[in-house]
Amino acid sequence: MPPQPVDPDALAACVDEILARLAGARSPVLMAGVEVRRYGLEAQVAQLARRLGVPVVTSFMGRGLLADQEVPLLGTYMGVAGFPEVTELVEGSDGLFLLGEIICDTNFAVSQTKIDMRKTIQALDGRVTIGYHTYSQLPLAAVVERMLACLGTGDKPLAVTPPAFPHGLVADDAAITPSDIATAVNDLMAAHGRLPIASDMGDCLFTAMEIQHTALVAPGYYATMGFGVPAGLGLQAATNERPLILVGDGAFQMTGWELGNCRRYGWDPIVLVFNNASWEMLRTFQPESGFNDLGHWGFAEMAAGMGGDGVRVNTRAELKAALDRALATRGRFQLIDITIPSGVLSQTLARFVAGVKRLNAPK
């Protein structure tokens, strides 16, 4: 079906209203969503943010957007599960501009203060909704292009202080937590440069929220398991960049065996298996279910048969050494099977679970 023609008068009126709303706001914020990537608009949206001089956040589903752009990026909005400074900025904004942002529970179910969508500007799915009225048949690209044309060429410098991500892993004999993994990855990328990340669902994805902003693909909308390993292989095939794959042991049982294709195609991802011998995220909401127990599989020992190298690590010192060795080894996939004690969650998932339980508690 050919695209519908854009009404220039409607586009002009819509953009004028958006700009007036943002100019009159005490605390405007731009939240970038998945359509920004879907329609190839990251460079234009970064330019738009600079010309507007407004702080930028992404949604949970939009994490990884704008990571390679010069933009005043503060972080990812996750309501009660996220950084408090980001949550307060978004929920306290009187000019929240949702650009390509899908309105769904994944992005907004754990808001600390319920966001009144009638007071936002929503540009999504070929339309723009402002308050109680909607401009139809206005594609996102046309809206962004028109806004840039109206704003001229000058940027408005805006200094922002993004949240501090954890660094400085203590490489000792202590057991490993998911947040330790985030810290170790942050240290690795600070020393050697960023790696794109493919993450599966579960605590590995919540742990990714504690890793410094970098390109990220994950099954945020449907929250389906088994995505991580195939997505990482696709990422390397499409970009020729070496990916970091985050995957839980349950999801690895489903699709981890796709790593057997790496030798054939010359791929060498670094795979971190979050191994707590459990469907741990399911256990947090339904602890009485016995099917959450998975037992320890020898993932590290299986790696050689699939054409890669594998190692199991149990302490933070072993984790750091394994990551350093994996990064230095090219040509074969590197699998690090990380033992995590049962019941231990990332700080982000722990906040998310507590928030969901509090929001759903009987009034």
Number of C-alpha atoms within 10 A of each C-alpha: 3 4 7 10 9 13 11 12 9 14 21 15 11 23 21 14 14 20 15 11 19 20 13 11 14 12 16 23 25 25 23 28 25 20 20 22 17 10 12 11 18 19 15 16 24 21 20 21 23 20 19 23 19 22 23 25 28 26 23 23 24 26 25 25 25 25 16 13 14 12 24 21 26 18 27 27 28 27 26 22 23 24 20 14 13 21 22 15 18 26 18 16 19 18 21 24 24 24 23 27 22 22 14 10 10 16 22 17 16 23 21 18 13 11 15 9 15 12 16 19 22 24 25 21 15 16 17 26 20 19 13 9 9 15 15 16 18 23 21 21 18 16 21 19 15 17 21 19 11 13 13 9 10 10 14 12 14 14 12 13 10 15 16 11 13 17 17 11 19 13 15 13 11 12 17 22 23 25 25 23 26 24 22 24 25 23 19 19 14 12 9 11 9 17 19 21 27 29 31 30 22 22 26 26 26 25 23 27 26 25 22 23 23 18 17 23 23 25 18 17 13 9 14 14 19 21 22 30 26 18 20 31 24 15 21 19 15 9 10 11 15 21 25 27 26 27 30 30 25 24 21 22 14 13 16 21 15 13 24 16 14 19 15 9 10 14 23 28 29 25 27 22 25 26 27 21 19 23 20 24 20 13 17 16 12 11 13 9 10 10 11 18 15 16 12 12 13 12 22 19 16 16 21 16 10 17 19 21 20 22 19 19 21 16 18 22 17 20 28 23 12 21 21 14 12 22 16 8 14 15 13 20 26 28 28 24 26 29 22 21 16 15 13 16 22 22 18 23 24 16 18 19 18 16 19 16 13 12 15 9 8 6 5
